[in-house]
Amino acid sequence: MRLKILGGDEIDTLYAHPRFTHEERVEHFALSPTEVAALEQLHSIKSKIFFILQLGYFKARHMFFVFDLREVEDDVGYIRERYFPDADQVDPPIAKGTRPKQQRLILELCNYRAWNTEEQKKLAARSRQAAAVSGKPIYIFRELTHYLLENRIVAPGYSLMQDTVGGALAYEQRRLASIMRSHLEQSETEALDRLLEDTQGLYEITLLKRDPRDFSNDEIKGEIRRGDRRRGAG
């Protein structure tokens, strides 16, 4: 089972193709002179509309999406009205090679790097660095997202991000365990094992970690009792 990092709504927000408002369509489907020149290299109206869609979605999320033109009719309608008002109705199917060919062009226009095996190695290394700072999956995920944006790399899918974060946490766990084994005496290791096996021992660890909620009499008395138990144990 993969590590859960994001909720369903968060996954949809990050990884589903954008659902633009009118104002967002105006912003993301606007074309610079360089982009207009790239558009003119394409032949059919259908191909040009698909290019503007992919480019606009990439500007918004810095990743590519799989979608059918029928799924994004409002965006298609806006693009037709803005750029091709005299064109006939667009036939939905797109040729198989159109999508990857346009994506390579978009990467060049936006100065981004495609996701590949080499980038995966770099992302795994960055995730291990983040895991050494915090064991919270969401922290590592955000650090990786920032890394991808900063280095202008196309973001991989959510499942790959889950595997990368999970792998980093497992690596950090093994690293810390190795450090402990190399620094603890045999008797200390055995005592720690007994503490972790004992339910009461785990309860005591929890008490050691717990901070008082406030400075009320009950909380202060509770801290005194916990201190007495620790001194008694020692």
HELIX and SHEET records of a PDB file:
HELIX    1   1 GLY A    8  TYR A   15  1                                   8    
HELIX    2   2 HIS A   22  HIS A   28  1                                   7    
HELIX    3   3 PRO A   33  LEU A   39  1                                   7    
HELIX    4   4 ILE A   45  ARG A   61  1                                  17    
HELIX    5   5 LEU A   69  VAL A   72  5                                   4    
HELIX    6   6 GLU A   73  TYR A   83  1                                  11    
HELIX    7   7 THR A   98  CYS A  110  1                                  13    
HELIX    8   8 THR A  117  VAL A  133  1                                  17    
HELIX    9   9 PRO A  137  GLU A  150  1                                  14    
HELIX   10  10 TYR A  158  HIS A  183  1                                  26    
HELIX   11  11 GLN A  186  GLU A  197  1                                  12    
HELIX   12  12 THR A  199  LYS A  209  1                                  11    
HELIX   13  13 ASN A  217  ALA A  233  1                                  17    
END                                                                             
